[in-house]
Amino acid sequence: MNKFFSTKQVASILTLKPDYVAKAIWQGRVKPPAKSPSGNYLWTIKDIECAAWALHCYDRFTKWHKGGKDE
């Protein structure tokens, strides 16, 4: 079963503000993840990794991922 993360959790993982992550999606710099029936983004590890590359903070993602933290 996949674990899903909220945009707020993703922003915390990448040490960014949630608005910055959302704006990157709106601007087309980050591919939007799937949405829940209520319209919230459902981020997977792969989605977070892709966003980290696009937002130039892959080092923060790898640090978090190696630590195995679940936000």
All heavy atoms as TSV, in Angstrom:
chain	resi	resn	atom	element	x	y	z
A	1	MET	N	N	0.843	-1.186	0.000
A	1	MET	CA	C	0.000	0.000	0.000
A	1	MET	C	C	0.885	1.244	0.000
A	1	MET	O	O	1.872	1.323	0.713
A	1	MET	CB	C	-0.918	-0.021	1.208
A	1	MET	CG	C	-1.819	1.173	1.293
A	1	MET	SD	S	-2.934	1.038	2.694
A	1	MET	CE	C	-4.418	1.530	1.899
A	2	ASN	N	N	0.528	2.226	-0.812
A	2	ASN	CA	C	1.281	3.473	-0.898
A	2	ASN	C	C	0.976	4.374	0.287
A	2	ASN	O	O	-0.143	4.442	0.753
A	2	ASN	CB	C	0.921	4.233	-2.174
A	2	ASN	CG	C	1.536	3.618	-3.400
A	2	ASN	OD1	O	2.510	2.895	-3.314
A	2	ASN	ND2	N	0.962	3.901	-4.531
A	3	LYS	N	N	2.012	5.065	0.731
A	3	LYS	CA	C	1.826	6.098	1.745
A	3	LYS	C	C	1.704	7.421	1.011
A	3	LYS	O	O	2.457	7.698	0.084
A	3	LYS	CB	C	3.013	6.135	2.699
A	3	LYS	CG	C	2.923	7.272	3.685
A	3	LYS	CD	C	3.684	6.998	4.944
A	3	LYS	CE	C	3.675	8.162	5.882
A	3	LYS	NZ	N	2.396	8.523	6.421
A	4	PHE	N	N	0.739	8.221	1.404
A	4	PHE	CA	C	0.521	9.511	0.776
A	4	PHE	C	C	0.849	10.632	1.757
A	4	PHE	O	O	0.667	10.484	2.967
A	4	PHE	CB	C	-0.928	9.652	0.296
A	4	PHE	CG	C	-1.277	8.673	-0.789
A	4	PHE	CD1	C	-2.079	7.581	-0.518
A	4	PHE	CD2	C	-0.806	8.843	-2.078
A	4	PHE	CE1	C	-2.415	6.673	-1.507
A	4	PHE	CE2	C	-1.130	7.940	-3.076
A	4	PHE	CZ	C	-1.936	6.851	-2.797
A	5	PHE	N	N	1.309	11.738	1.206
A	5	PHE	CA	C	1.677	12.905	1.994
A	5	PHE	C	C	0.876	14.105	1.503
A	5	PHE	O	O	0.548	14.199	0.321
A	5	PHE	CB	C	3.176	13.209	1.842
A	5	PHE	CG	C	4.072	12.104	2.339
A	5	PHE	CD1	C	4.393	11.037	1.518
A	5	PHE	CD2	C	4.578	12.126	3.625
A	5	PHE	CE1	C	5.212	10.013	1.968
A	5	PHE	CE2	C	5.399	11.113	4.082
A	5	PHE	CZ	C	5.719	10.049	3.245
A	6	SER	N	N	0.604	15.027	2.393
A	6	SER	CA	C	-0.093	16.268	2.025
A	6	SER	C	C	0.930	17.277	1.492
A	6	SER	O	O	2.144	17.115	1.681
A	6	SER	CB	C	-0.797	16.858	3.246
A	6	SER	OG	O	0.163	17.339	4.178
A	7	THR	N	N	0.448	18.315	0.862
A	7	THR	CA	C	1.339	19.373	0.369
A	7	THR	C	C	2.076	20.019	1.537
A	7	THR	O	O	3.261	20.339	1.428
A	7	THR	CB	C	0.536	20.425	-0.425
A	7	THR	OG1	O	-0.108	19.768	-1.526
A	7	THR	CG2	C	1.430	21.532	-0.949
A	8	LYS	N	N	1.406	20.171	2.649
A	8	LYS	CA	C	2.046	20.748	3.835
A	8	LYS	C	C	3.196	19.853	4.310
A	8	LYS	O	O	4.272	20.351	4.665
A	8	LYS	CB	C	1.012	20.929	4.955
A	8	LYS	CG	C	1.544	21.618	6.175
A	8	LYS	CD	C	0.447	21.839	7.204
A	8	LYS	CE	C	0.996	22.492	8.461
A	8	LYS	NZ	N	-0.043	22.708	9.457
A	9	GLN	N	N	2.994	18.549	4.310
A	9	GLN	CA	C	4.045	17.619	4.709
A	9	GLN	C	C	5.210	17.659	3.719
A	9	GLN	O	O	6.376	17.630	4.126
A	9	GLN	CB	C	3.496	16.201	4.806
A	9	GLN	CG	C	2.561	15.989	5.969
A	9	GLN	CD	C	1.882	14.633	5.918
A	9	GLN	OE1	O	1.357	14.231	4.887
A	9	GLN	NE2	N	1.913	13.926	7.034
A	10	VAL	N	N	4.895	17.730	2.431
A	10	VAL	CA	C	5.938	17.797	1.404
A	10	VAL	C	C	6.765	19.061	1.584
A	10	VAL	O	O	8.001	19.022	1.522
A	10	VAL	CB	C	5.325	17.727	-0.009
A	10	VAL	CG1	C	6.374	18.004	-1.075
A	10	VAL	CG2	C	4.676	16.375	-0.237
A	11	ALA	N	N	6.109	20.171	1.816
A	11	ALA	CA	C	6.818	21.423	2.040
A	11	ALA	C	C	7.749	21.309	3.252
A	11	ALA	O	O	8.894	21.766	3.213
A	11	ALA	CB	C	5.829	22.565	2.229
A	12	SER	N	N	7.284	20.663	4.291
A	12	SER	CA	C	8.102	20.469	5.479
A	12	SER	C	C	9.313	19.588	5.171
A	12	SER	O	O	10.431	19.889	5.601
A	12	SER	CB	C	7.262	19.839	6.590
A	12	SER	OG	O	8.053	19.564	7.714
A	13	ILE	N	N	9.104	18.529	4.424
A	13	ILE	CA	C	10.194	17.624	4.040
A	13	ILE	C	C	11.261	18.379	3.252
A	13	ILE	O	O	12.463	18.195	3.465
A	13	ILE	CB	C	9.647	16.438	3.208
A	13	ILE	CG1	C	8.824	15.510	4.099
A	13	ILE	CG2	C	10.774	15.678	2.508
A	13	ILE	CD1	C	7.966	14.517	3.332
A	14	LEU	N	N	10.829	19.241	2.341
A	14	LEU	CA	C	11.754	19.972	1.481
A	14	LEU	C	C	12.188	21.311	2.085
A	14	LEU	O	O	12.903	22.067	1.444
A	14	LEU	CB	C	11.108	20.201	0.106
A	14	LEU	CG	C	10.710	18.935	-0.650
A	14	LEU	CD1	C	10.054	19.294	-1.978
A	14	LEU	CD2	C	11.898	18.005	-0.858
A	15	THR	N	N	11.756	21.575	3.300
A	15	THR	CA	C	11.995	22.826	4.028
A	15	THR	C	C	11.635	24.050	3.174
A	15	THR	O	O	12.419	24.981	3.002
A	15	THR	CB	C	13.434	22.939	4.585
A	15	THR	OG1	O	14.375	22.944	3.514
A	15	THR	CG2	C	13.734	21.809	5.555
A	16	LEU	N	N	10.420	24.000	2.652
A	16	LEU	CA	C	9.850	25.092	1.870
A	16	LEU	C	C	8.502	25.468	2.486
A	16	LEU	O	O	7.969	24.733	3.307
A	16	LEU	CB	C	9.634	24.652	0.421
A	16	LEU	CG	C	10.863	24.196	-0.355
A	16	LEU	CD1	C	10.438	23.540	-1.661
A	16	LEU	CD2	C	11.787	25.370	-0.613
A	17	LYS	N	N	7.954	26.570	2.042
A	17	LYS	CA	C	6.611	26.949	2.475
A	17	LYS	C	C	5.587	26.245	1.576
A	17	LYS	O	O	5.820	26.085	0.378
A	17	LYS	CB	C	6.426	28.460	2.385
A	17	LYS	CG	C	7.271	29.213	3.378
A	17	LYS	CD	C	7.005	30.683	3.316
A	17	LYS	CE	C	7.856	31.392	4.369
A	17	LYS	NZ	N	7.575	32.817	4.415
A	18	PRO	N	N	4.460	25.825	2.145
A	18	PRO	CA	C	3.432	25.161	1.332
A	18	PRO	C	C	2.987	25.998	0.126
A	18	PRO	O	O	2.752	25.458	-0.953
A	18	PRO	CB	C	2.275	24.956	2.309
A	18	PRO	CG	C	2.915	24.915	3.647
A	18	PRO	CD	C	4.087	25.861	3.558
A	19	ASP	N	N	2.906	27.314	0.305
A	19	ASP	CA	C	2.517	28.191	-0.808
A	19	ASP	C	C	3.514	28.116	-1.957
A	19	ASP	O	O	3.136	28.220	-3.120
A	19	ASP	CB	C	2.385	29.640	-0.343
A	19	ASP	CG	C	1.197	29.860	0.575
A	19	ASP	OD1	O	0.338	28.962	0.657
A	19	ASP	OD2	O	1.144	30.915	1.212
A	20	TYR	N	N	4.788	27.952	-1.633
A	20	TYR	CA	C	5.827	27.864	-2.657
A	20	TYR	C	C	5.652	26.598	-3.488
A	20	TYR	O	O	5.779	26.624	-4.716
A	20	TYR	CB	C	7.211	27.889	-2.003
A	20	TYR	CG	C	8.349	27.911	-2.987
A	20	TYR	CD1	C	8.767	29.105	-3.562
A	20	TYR	CD2	C	9.018	26.749	-3.345
A	20	TYR	CE1	C	9.808	29.141	-4.463
A	20	TYR	CE2	C	10.055	26.771	-4.246
A	20	TYR	CZ	C	10.452	27.970	-4.801
A	20	TYR	OH	O	11.484	28.000	-5.702
A	21	VAL	N	N	5.347	25.495	-2.828
A	21	VAL	CA	C	5.126	24.221	-3.531
A	21	VAL	C	C	3.882	24.332	-4.414
A	21	VAL	O	O	3.902	23.930	-5.588
A	21	VAL	CB	C	4.999	23.051	-2.532
A	21	VAL	CG1	C	4.688	21.752	-3.255
A	21	VAL	CG2	C	6.276	22.909	-1.703
A	22	ALA	N	N	2.807	24.876	-3.872
A	22	ALA	CA	C	1.572	25.036	-4.652
A	22	ALA	C	C	1.787	25.946	-5.853
A	22	ALA	O	O	1.325	25.653	-6.963
A	22	ALA	CB	C	0.461	25.585	-3.756
A	23	LYS	N	N	2.516	27.033	-5.654
A	23	LYS	CA	C	2.787	27.967	-6.747
A	23	LYS	C	C	3.619	27.305	-7.840
A	23	LYS	O	O	3.390	27.538	-9.031
A	23	LYS	CB	C	3.498	29.207	-6.214
A	23	LYS	CG	C	3.673	30.297	-7.240
A	23	LYS	CD	C	4.265	31.546	-6.608
A	23	LYS	CE	C	4.425	32.645	-7.642
A	23	LYS	NZ	N	5.007	33.859	-7.050
A	24	ALA	N	N	4.562	26.455	-7.454
A	24	ALA	CA	C	5.386	25.742	-8.438
A	24	ALA	C	C	4.523	24.824	-9.302
A	24	ALA	O	O	4.775	24.677	-10.499
A	24	ALA	CB	C	6.477	24.949	-7.726
A	25	ILE	N	N	3.495	24.240	-8.712
A	25	ILE	CA	C	2.564	23.404	-9.484
A	25	ILE	C	C	1.786	24.286	-10.453
A	25	ILE	O	O	1.677	23.971	-11.636
A	25	ILE	CB	C	1.610	22.627	-8.555
A	25	ILE	CG1	C	2.381	21.589	-7.747
A	25	ILE	CG2	C	0.497	21.947	-9.366
A	25	ILE	CD1	C	1.579	20.956	-6.635
A	26	TRP	N	N	1.254	25.390	-9.957
A	26	TRP	CA	C	0.459	26.296	-10.805
A	26	TRP	C	C	1.282	26.831	-11.966
A	26	TRP	O	O	0.760	27.042	-13.054
A	26	TRP	CB	C	-0.084	27.461	-9.989
A	26	TRP	CG	C	-0.999	27.077	-8.877
A	26	TRP	CD1	C	-1.815	25.978	-8.808
A	26	TRP	CD2	C	-1.195	27.773	-7.652
A	26	TRP	NE1	N	-2.495	25.962	-7.619
A	26	TRP	CE2	C	-2.140	27.049	-6.887
A	26	TRP	CE3	C	-0.664	28.933	-7.126
A	26	TRP	CZ2	C	-2.557	27.457	-5.637
A	26	TRP	CZ3	C	-1.080	29.337	-5.870
A	26	TRP	CH2	C	-2.017	28.608	-5.137
A	27	GLN	N	N	2.570	27.071	-11.729
A	27	GLN	CA	C	3.441	27.615	-12.765
A	27	GLN	C	C	3.959	26.537	-13.725
A	27	GLN	O	O	4.647	26.861	-14.683
A	27	GLN	CB	C	4.636	28.333	-12.132
A	27	GLN	CG	C	4.255	29.591	-11.395
A	27	GLN	CD	C	5.428	30.222	-10.667
A	27	GLN	OE1	O	6.417	29.566	-10.327
A	27	GLN	NE2	N	5.327	31.519	-10.403
A	28	GLY	N	N	3.665	25.287	-13.434
A	28	GLY	CA	C	4.102	24.201	-14.299
A	28	GLY	C	C	5.535	23.757	-14.081
A	28	GLY	O	O	6.082	22.993	-14.875
A	29	ARG	N	N	6.161	24.189	-12.987
A	29	ARG	CA	C	7.532	23.767	-12.686
A	29	ARG	C	C	7.565	22.399	-12.024
A	29	ARG	O	O	8.572	21.715	-12.070
A	29	ARG	CB	C	8.226	24.799	-11.786
A	29	ARG	CG	C	8.421	26.143	-12.479
A	29	ARG	CD	C	9.235	27.115	-11.651
A	29	ARG	NE	N	8.527	27.481	-10.429
A	29	ARG	CZ	C	9.097	27.584	-9.230
A	29	ARG	NH1	N	10.369	27.347	-9.082
A	29	ARG	NH2	N	8.374	27.943	-8.184
A	30	VAL	N	N	6.461	22.019	-11.394
A	30	VAL	CA	C	6.335	20.721	-10.727
A	30	VAL	C	C	5.096	20.030	-11.275
A	30	VAL	O	O	4.022	20.644	-11.354
A	30	VAL	CB	C	6.216	20.897	-9.187
A	30	VAL	CG1	C	5.902	19.588	-8.504
A	30	VAL	CG2	C	7.487	21.510	-8.628
A	31	LYS	N	N	5.265	18.765	-11.653
A	31	LYS	CA	C	4.122	17.987	-12.140
A	31	LYS	C	C	3.176	17.726	-10.969
A	31	LYS	O	O	3.603	17.239	-9.918
A	31	LYS	CB	C	4.610	16.668	-12.729
A	31	LYS	CG	C	3.500	15.836	-13.297
A	31	LYS	CD	C	4.019	14.525	-13.849
A	31	LYS	CE	C	2.836	13.678	-14.286
A	31	LYS	NZ	N	3.223	12.309	-14.553
A	32	PRO	N	N	1.901	18.037	-11.138
A	32	PRO	CA	C	0.973	17.830	-10.021
A	32	PRO	C	C	0.733	16.346	-9.745
A	32	PRO	O	O	0.576	15.561	-10.679
A	32	PRO	CB	C	-0.317	18.508	-10.490
A	32	PRO	CG	C	-0.209	18.592	-11.957
A	32	PRO	CD	C	1.255	18.629	-12.299
A	33	PRO	N	N	0.735	15.974	-8.481
A	33	PRO	CA	C	0.413	14.586	-8.132
A	33	PRO	C	C	-1.095	14.344	-8.265
A	33	PRO	O	O	-1.859	15.273	-8.514
A	33	PRO	CB	C	0.867	14.472	-6.678
A	33	PRO	CG	C	0.797	15.853	-6.150
A	33	PRO	CD	C	1.063	16.771	-7.308
A	34	ALA	N	N	-1.487	13.110	-8.074
A	34	ALA	CA	C	-2.917	12.756	-8.114
A	34	ALA	C	C	-3.652	13.510	-7.005
A	34	ALA	O	O	-3.048	13.942	-6.015
A	34	ALA	CB	C	-3.084	11.263	-7.925
A	35	LYS	N	N	-4.951	13.661	-7.204
A	35	LYS	CA	C	-5.779	14.337	-6.194
A	35	LYS	C	C	-6.744	13.347	-5.559
A	35	LYS	O	O	-7.186	12.390	-6.187
A	35	LYS	CB	C	-6.585	15.472	-6.829
A	35	LYS	CG	C	-5.771	16.701	-7.153
A	35	LYS	CD	C	-6.665	17.845	-7.573
A	35	LYS	CE	C	-5.896	19.126	-7.735
A	35	LYS	NZ	N	-6.788	20.246	-8.050
A	36	SER	N	N	-7.079	13.641	-4.317
A	36	SER	CA	C	-8.092	12.861	-3.606
A	36	SER	C	C	-9.471	13.298	-4.100
A	36	SER	O	O	-9.593	14.332	-4.761
A	36	SER	CB	C	-7.973	13.107	-2.101
A	36	SER	OG	O	-8.388	14.422	-1.796
A	37	PRO	N	N	-10.519	12.556	-3.765
A	37	PRO	CA	C	-11.874	12.981	-4.147
A	37	PRO	C	C	-12.233	14.376	-3.619
A	37	PRO	O	O	-13.026	15.083	-4.219
A	37	PRO	CB	C	-12.774	11.914	-3.536
A	37	PRO	CG	C	-11.911	10.706	-3.460
A	37	PRO	CD	C	-10.525	11.236	-3.149
A	38	SER	N	N	-11.618	14.778	-2.522
A	38	SER	CA	C	-11.907	16.109	-1.963
A	38	SER	C	C	-11.068	17.205	-2.617
A	38	SER	O	O	-11.234	18.376	-2.307
A	38	SER	CB	C	-11.686	16.112	-0.454
A	38	SER	OG	O	-10.333	15.853	-0.152
A	39	GLY	N	N	-10.160	16.826	-3.521
A	39	GLY	CA	C	-9.375	17.811	-4.254
A	39	GLY	C	C	-7.994	18.103	-3.697
A	39	GLY	O	O	-7.283	18.949	-4.223
A	40	ASN	N	N	-7.597	17.412	-2.642
A	40	ASN	CA	C	-6.260	17.598	-2.078
A	40	ASN	C	C	-5.250	16.747	-2.839
A	40	ASN	O	O	-5.565	15.641	-3.274
A	40	ASN	CB	C	-6.235	17.202	-0.596
A	40	ASN	CG	C	-7.140	18.067	0.232
A	40	ASN	OD1	O	-7.195	19.279	0.043
A	40	ASN	ND2	N	-7.870	17.463	1.148
A	41	TYR	N	N	-4.029	17.261	-2.978
A	41	TYR	CA	C	-2.985	16.489	-3.629
A	41	TYR	C	C	-2.562	15.319	-2.743
A	41	TYR	O	O	-2.468	15.447	-1.528
A	41	TYR	CB	C	-1.767	17.358	-3.939
A	41	TYR	CG	C	-2.002	18.335	-5.065
A	41	TYR	CD1	C	-1.933	19.703	-4.854
A	41	TYR	CD2	C	-2.296	17.885	-6.347
A	41	TYR	CE1	C	-2.146	20.595	-5.884
A	41	TYR	CE2	C	-2.518	18.780	-7.384
A	41	TYR	CZ	C	-2.442	20.123	-7.148
A	41	TYR	OH	O	-2.658	21.004	-8.173
A	42	LEU	N	N	-2.309	14.188	-3.389
A	42	LEU	CA	C	-1.838	12.981	-2.711
A	42	LEU	C	C	-0.417	12.702	-3.204
A	42	LEU	O	O	-0.218	12.118	-4.268
A	42	LEU	CB	C	-2.747	11.785	-3.025
A	42	LEU	CG	C	-4.204	11.917	-2.609
A	42	LEU	CD1	C	-5.012	10.748	-3.143
A	42	LEU	CD2	C	-4.303	11.988	-1.094
A	43	TRP	N	N	0.558	13.121	-2.442
A	43	TRP	CA	C	1.962	12.999	-2.832
A	43	TRP	C	C	2.522	11.639	-2.447
A	43	TRP	O	O	2.396	11.211	-1.302
A	43	TRP	CB	C	2.783	14.068	-2.137
A	43	TRP	CG	C	2.467	15.474	-2.517
A	43	TRP	CD1	C	1.455	16.251	-2.028
A	43	TRP	CD2	C	3.165	16.277	-3.465
A	43	TRP	NE1	N	1.488	17.491	-2.613
A	43	TRP	CE2	C	2.532	17.534	-3.503
A	43	TRP	CE3	C	4.270	16.052	-4.278
A	43	TRP	CZ2	C	2.976	18.571	-4.313
A	43	TRP	CZ3	C	4.706	17.092	-5.089
A	43	TRP	CH2	C	4.062	18.320	-5.102
A	44	THR	N	N	3.165	10.982	-3.395
A	44	THR	CA	C	3.899	9.747	-3.117
A	44	THR	C	C	5.381	10.106	-2.981
A	44	THR	O	O	5.788	11.231	-3.292
A	44	THR	CB	C	3.739	8.732	-4.264
A	44	THR	OG1	O	4.319	9.286	-5.451
A	44	THR	CG2	C	2.287	8.361	-4.497
A	45	ILE	N	N	6.180	9.149	-2.561
A	45	ILE	CA	C	7.625	9.367	-2.460
A	45	ILE	C	C	8.190	9.782	-3.818
A	45	ILE	O	O	9.002	10.701	-3.918
A	45	ILE	CB	C	8.338	8.102	-1.940
A	45	ILE	CG1	C	7.895	7.778	-0.512
A	45	ILE	CG2	C	9.858	8.255	-2.012
A	45	ILE	CD1	C	8.325	8.778	0.541
A	46	LYS	N	N	7.747	9.118	-4.878
A	46	LYS	CA	C	8.214	9.441	-6.230
A	46	LYS	C	C	7.843	10.881	-6.613
A	46	LYS	O	O	8.656	11.604	-7.200
A	46	LYS	CB	C	7.631	8.444	-7.231
A	46	LYS	CG	C	8.136	8.621	-8.626
A	46	LYS	CD	C	9.601	8.254	-8.726
A	46	LYS	CE	C	10.060	8.330	-10.175
A	46	LYS	NZ	N	11.497	8.211	-10.285
A	47	ASP	N	N	6.628	11.306	-6.281
A	47	ASP	CA	C	6.209	12.690	-6.550
A	47	ASP	C	C	7.098	13.692	-5.803
A	47	ASP	O	O	7.485	14.717	-6.353
A	47	ASP	CB	C	4.754	12.927	-6.131
A	47	ASP	CG	C	3.751	12.139	-6.942
A	47	ASP	OD1	O	3.962	11.955	-8.158
A	47	ASP	OD2	O	2.745	11.706	-6.344
A	48	ILE	N	N	7.399	13.373	-4.554
A	48	ILE	CA	C	8.236	14.260	-3.742
A	48	ILE	C	C	9.641	14.333	-4.330
A	48	ILE	O	O	10.236	15.416	-4.429
A	48	ILE	CB	C	8.285	13.800	-2.276
A	48	ILE	CG1	C	6.881	13.795	-1.665
A	48	ILE	CG2	C	9.212	14.699	-1.456
A	48	ILE	CD1	C	6.798	13.101	-0.316
A	49	GLU	N	N	10.155	13.192	-4.761
A	49	GLU	CA	C	11.489	13.152	-5.362
A	49	GLU	C	C	11.548	14.012	-6.630
A	49	GLU	O	O	12.479	14.803	-6.824
A	49	GLU	CB	C	11.875	11.716	-5.683
A	49	GLU	CG	C	13.263	11.559	-6.264
A	49	GLU	CD	C	13.632	10.110	-6.530
A	49	GLU	OE1	O	12.738	9.250	-6.573
A	49	GLU	OE2	O	14.835	9.856	-6.712
A	50	CYS	N	N	10.547	13.882	-7.478
A	50	CYS	CA	C	10.484	14.689	-8.709
A	50	CYS	C	C	10.383	16.178	-8.398
A	50	CYS	O	O	11.046	17.002	-9.042
A	50	CYS	CB	C	9.305	14.242	-9.569
A	50	CYS	SG	S	9.506	12.607	-10.282
A	51	ALA	N	N	9.580	16.527	-7.407
A	51	ALA	CA	C	9.445	17.931	-7.007
A	51	ALA	C	C	10.769	18.454	-6.447
A	51	ALA	O	O	11.155	19.595	-6.720
A	51	ALA	CB	C	8.332	18.094	-5.981
A	52	ALA	N	N	11.455	17.631	-5.686
A	52	ALA	CA	C	12.740	18.043	-5.112
A	52	ALA	C	C	13.742	18.365	-6.214
A	52	ALA	O	O	14.477	19.359	-6.128
A	52	ALA	CB	C	13.276	16.948	-4.199
A	53	TRP	N	N	13.774	17.550	-7.249
A	53	TRP	CA	C	14.663	17.834	-8.389
A	53	TRP	C	C	14.268	19.158	-9.039
A	53	TRP	O	O	15.110	20.005	-9.313
A	53	TRP	CB	C	14.580	16.722	-9.430
A	53	TRP	CG	C	15.515	15.585	-9.200
A	53	TRP	CD1	C	15.173	14.309	-8.861
A	53	TRP	CD2	C	16.944	15.599	-9.268
A	53	TRP	NE1	N	16.296	13.551	-8.714
A	53	TRP	CE2	C	17.401	14.312	-8.961
A	53	TRP	CE3	C	17.877	16.599	-9.555
A	53	TRP	CZ2	C	18.743	13.974	-8.944
A	53	TRP	CZ3	C	19.228	16.261	-9.536
A	53	TRP	CH2	C	19.650	14.968	-9.231
A	54	ALA	N	N	12.990	19.322	-9.307
A	54	ALA	CA	C	12.508	20.516	-10.018
A	54	ALA	C	C	12.734	21.790	-9.204
A	54	ALA	O	O	12.971	22.856	-9.775
A	54	ALA	CB	C	11.030	20.364	-10.348
A	55	LEU	N	N	12.674	21.680	-7.887
A	55	LEU	CA	C	12.796	22.853	-7.024
A	55	LEU	C	C	14.206	23.023	-6.460
A	55	LEU	O	O	14.429	23.836	-5.559
A	55	LEU	CB	C	11.764	22.776	-5.888
A	55	LEU	CG	C	10.311	22.748	-6.364
A	55	LEU	CD1	C	9.370	22.528	-5.184
A	55	LEU	CD2	C	9.964	24.031	-7.108
A	56	HIS	N	N	15.148	22.236	-6.973
A	56	HIS	CA	C	16.564	22.349	-6.610
A	56	HIS	C	C	16.812	22.124	-5.121
A	56	HIS	O	O	17.608	22.834	-4.496
A	56	HIS	CB	C	17.133	23.703	-7.043
A	56	HIS	CG	C	16.885	24.006	-8.482
A	56	HIS	ND1	N	17.532	23.348	-9.508
A	56	HIS	CD2	C	16.033	24.861	-9.083
A	56	HIS	CE1	C	17.100	23.803	-10.665
A	56	HIS	NE2	N	16.172	24.719	-10.440
A	57	CYS	N	N	16.102	21.166	-4.547
A	57	CYS	CA	C	16.341	20.843	-3.138
A	57	CYS	C	C	16.391	19.324	-2.940
A	57	CYS	O	O	15.897	18.797	-1.948
A	57	CYS	CB	C	15.305	21.507	-2.241
A	57	CYS	SG	S	13.596	21.203	-2.693
A	58	TYR	N	N	17.008	18.651	-3.899
A	58	TYR	CA	C	17.096	17.189	-3.843
A	58	TYR	C	C	17.904	16.733	-2.631
A	58	TYR	O	O	17.609	15.689	-2.055
A	58	TYR	CB	C	17.717	16.639	-5.132
A	58	TYR	CG	C	17.631	15.144	-5.229
A	58	TYR	CD1	C	16.421	14.516	-5.497
A	58	TYR	CD2	C	18.751	14.350	-5.031
A	58	TYR	CE1	C	16.325	13.133	-5.580
A	58	TYR	CE2	C	18.664	12.973	-5.106
A	58	TYR	CZ	C	17.455	12.372	-5.385
A	58	TYR	OH	O	17.361	11.010	-5.453
A	59	ASP	N	N	18.895	17.513	-2.233
A	59	ASP	CA	C	19.692	17.154	-1.062
A	59	ASP	C	C	18.828	17.065	0.197
A	59	ASP	O	O	19.034	16.183	1.034
A	59	ASP	CB	C	20.845	18.135	-0.856
A	59	ASP	CG	C	20.390	19.578	-0.715
A	59	ASP	OD1	O	19.362	19.959	-1.323
A	59	ASP	OD2	O	21.072	20.335	0.012
A	60	ARG	N	N	17.847	17.930	0.311
A	60	ARG	CA	C	16.938	17.895	1.470
A	60	ARG	C	C	16.069	16.644	1.430
A	60	ARG	O	O	15.815	16.023	2.466
A	60	ARG	CB	C	16.056	19.131	1.495
A	60	ARG	CG	C	16.840	20.417	1.629
A	60	ARG	CD	C	15.935	21.614	1.522
A	60	ARG	NE	N	16.717	22.776	1.108
A	60	ARG	CZ	C	16.204	23.853	0.600
A	60	ARG	NH1	N	14.894	23.963	0.435
A	60	ARG	NH2	N	16.973	24.865	0.246
A	61	PHE	N	N	15.629	16.279	0.228
A	61	PHE	CA	C	14.831	15.060	0.081
A	61	PHE	C	C	15.650	13.838	0.478
A	61	PHE	O	O	15.176	12.988	1.226
A	61	PHE	CB	C	14.325	14.908	-1.360
A	61	PHE	CG	C	13.751	13.550	-1.643
A	61	PHE	CD1	C	12.488	13.209	-1.190
A	61	PHE	CD2	C	14.492	12.604	-2.339
A	61	PHE	CE1	C	11.964	11.944	-1.425
A	61	PHE	CE2	C	13.977	11.344	-2.578
A	61	PHE	CZ	C	12.710	11.009	-2.124
A	62	THR	N	N	16.882	13.727	-0.034
A	62	THR	CA	C	17.694	12.543	0.268
A	62	THR	C	C	18.020	12.468	1.755
A	62	THR	O	O	18.020	11.376	2.329
A	62	THR	CB	C	18.986	12.508	-0.559
A	62	THR	OG1	O	19.717	13.710	-0.370
A	62	THR	CG2	C	18.690	12.309	-2.033
A	63	LYS	N	N	18.270	13.616	2.367
A	63	LYS	CA	C	18.531	13.629	3.812
A	63	LYS	C	C	17.317	13.097	4.573
A	63	LYS	O	O	17.441	12.272	5.469
A	63	LYS	CB	C	18.873	15.045	4.268
A	63	LYS	CG	C	19.229	15.148	5.719
A	63	LYS	CD	C	19.601	16.567	6.086
A	63	LYS	CE	C	19.934	16.681	7.557
A	63	LYS	NZ	N	20.251	18.057	7.941
A	64	TRP	N	N	16.128	13.562	4.200
A	64	TRP	CA	C	14.893	13.095	4.843
A	64	TRP	C	C	14.668	11.615	4.557
A	64	TRP	O	O	14.369	10.840	5.461
A	64	TRP	CB	C	13.701	13.912	4.345
A	64	TRP	CG	C	12.378	13.333	4.759
A	64	TRP	CD1	C	11.766	13.488	5.965
A	64	TRP	CD2	C	11.526	12.466	3.987
A	64	TRP	NE1	N	10.570	12.794	5.979
A	64	TRP	CE2	C	10.415	12.163	4.777
A	64	TRP	CE3	C	11.615	11.945	2.697
A	64	TRP	CZ2	C	9.394	11.334	4.325
A	64	TRP	CZ3	C	10.594	11.128	2.258
A	64	TRP	CH2	C	9.501	10.831	3.066
A	65	HIS	N	N	14.837	11.213	3.297
A	65	HIS	CA	C	14.535	9.838	2.892
A	65	HIS	C	C	15.490	8.845	3.562
A	65	HIS	O	O	15.068	7.763	3.958
A	65	HIS	CB	C	14.616	9.725	1.371
A	65	HIS	CG	C	13.946	8.503	0.827
A	65	HIS	ND1	N	14.646	7.382	0.478
A	65	HIS	CD2	C	12.643	8.230	0.610
A	65	HIS	CE1	C	13.807	6.463	0.046
A	65	HIS	NE2	N	12.578	6.949	0.118
A	66	LYS	N	N	16.758	9.196	3.677
A	66	LYS	CA	C	17.720	8.323	4.339
A	66	LYS	C	C	17.403	8.187	5.819
A	66	LYS	O	O	17.651	7.143	6.411
A	66	LYS	CB	C	19.140	8.843	4.154
A	66	LYS	CG	C	19.687	8.601	2.771
A	66	LYS	CD	C	21.090	9.122	2.641
A	66	LYS	CE	C	21.585	8.937	1.230
A	66	LYS	NZ	N	22.931	9.501	1.044
A	67	GLY	N	N	16.858	9.254	6.398
A	67	GLY	CA	C	16.483	9.216	7.811
A	67	GLY	C	C	15.247	8.388	8.057
A	67	GLY	O	O	14.959	7.988	9.174
A	68	GLY	N	N	14.487	8.135	6.977
A	68	GLY	CA	C	13.283	7.316	7.085
A	68	GLY	C	C	12.165	7.951	7.884
A	68	GLY	O	O	11.288	7.267	8.401
A	69	LYS	N	N	12.173	9.287	7.966
A	69	LYS	CA	C	11.143	9.969	8.744
A	69	LYS	C	C	9.837	9.987	8.000
A	69	LYS	O	O	9.798	10.211	6.801
A	69	LYS	CB	C	11.556	11.412	9.059
A	69	LYS	CG	C	12.735	11.536	9.950
A	69	LYS	CD	C	13.031	12.934	10.406
A	69	LYS	CE	C	12.658	14.054	9.530
A	69	LYS	NZ	N	13.092	15.359	9.968
A	70	ASP	N	N	8.757	9.746	8.689
A	70	ASP	CA	C	7.412	9.930	8.150
A	70	ASP	C	C	6.849	11.169	8.799
A	70	ASP	O	O	6.549	11.172	9.983
A	70	ASP	CB	C	6.500	8.728	8.464
A	70	ASP	CG	C	6.830	7.545	7.599
A	70	ASP	OD1	O	7.484	7.729	6.562
A	70	ASP	OD2	O	6.436	6.431	7.970
A	71	GLU	N	N	6.725	12.228	8.019
A	71	GLU	CA	C	6.210	13.491	8.553
A	71	GLU	C	C	4.753	13.349	8.894
A	71	GLU	O	O	3.999	12.717	8.258
A	71	GLU	CB	C	6.383	14.614	7.533
A	71	GLU	CG	C	7.827	15.036	7.400
A	71	GLU	CD	C	8.354	15.752	8.610
A	71	GLU	OE1	O	7.654	16.616	9.181
A	71	GLU	OE2	O	9.451	15.442	9.025
